[in-house]
Amino acid sequence: MRPVVPVLIFAAVSAAACTPLRGHQGYIVDVDLVNSVQPGVDTRATVQQTLGRPTVAGQFSDADWYYVARDTRNYAYNNPKPVSQITLRVRFDAAGNVASVDRMGVEQVASINPESKKTPTLGRERGFFSDLFGNIGTVGAAGAPTGGGNGP
């Protein structure tokens, strides 16, 4: 009976390692408070009193306030994956009144891999030799613009 105890302990520890870890980051959304913000009625001051300070303000102007909440899940030492995300955007007009309130979900999450050796671009794929020899035959071709000299 004694050899069974270490096996049970090992099984319990192994099962605990497979338990998903859940996390929440950002704004805690209260649906009643969010629904109480009305376009044309509320101002910056009333939005800040109701929802609090925004998670992020607009980069180029403070006409947009963003409230971001994200729920994540991961197993053991894996990177967390977003399960749900709510992005609440409050837009203000020039007078400081609420112009619109928009809600966006997890479909707006972009997956970026900074360790990748390739930068994704749109268009055709080019290799080393096409970059090196790609302009051969295009100089002086019919329809190509001529050089910028003084002219004839």
Stockholm file with secondary structure:
# STOCKHOLM 1.0

chainA/1-152         MRPVVPVLIFAAVSAAACTPLRGHQGYIVDVDLVNSVQPGVDTRATVQQTLGRPTVAGQFSDADWYYVARDTRNYAYNNPKPVSQITLRVRFDAAGNVASVDRMGVEQVASINPESKKTPTLGRERGFFSDLFGNIGTVGAAGAPTGGGNGP
#=GR chainA/1-152 SS CTTHHHHHHHHHHHHHHTSEEEEEEECCCCHHHHHHCCTTTCBHHHHHHHHCSCSEECSSCTTEEEEEEEEEEEETTSCCEEEEEEEEEEEECTTSBEEEEEEECGGGCCCCCTTCSCCCCSSCCCCHHHHHHTTTTTTTCTTSCCCCSSCC
#=GC SS_cons         CTTHHHHHHHHHHHHHHTSEEEEEEECCCCHHHHHHCCTTTCBHHHHHHHHCSCSEECSSCTTEEEEEEEEEEEETTSCCEEEEEEEEEEEECTTSBEEEEEEECGGGCCCCCTTCSCCCCSSCCCCHHHHHHTTTTTTTCTTSCCCCSSCC
//
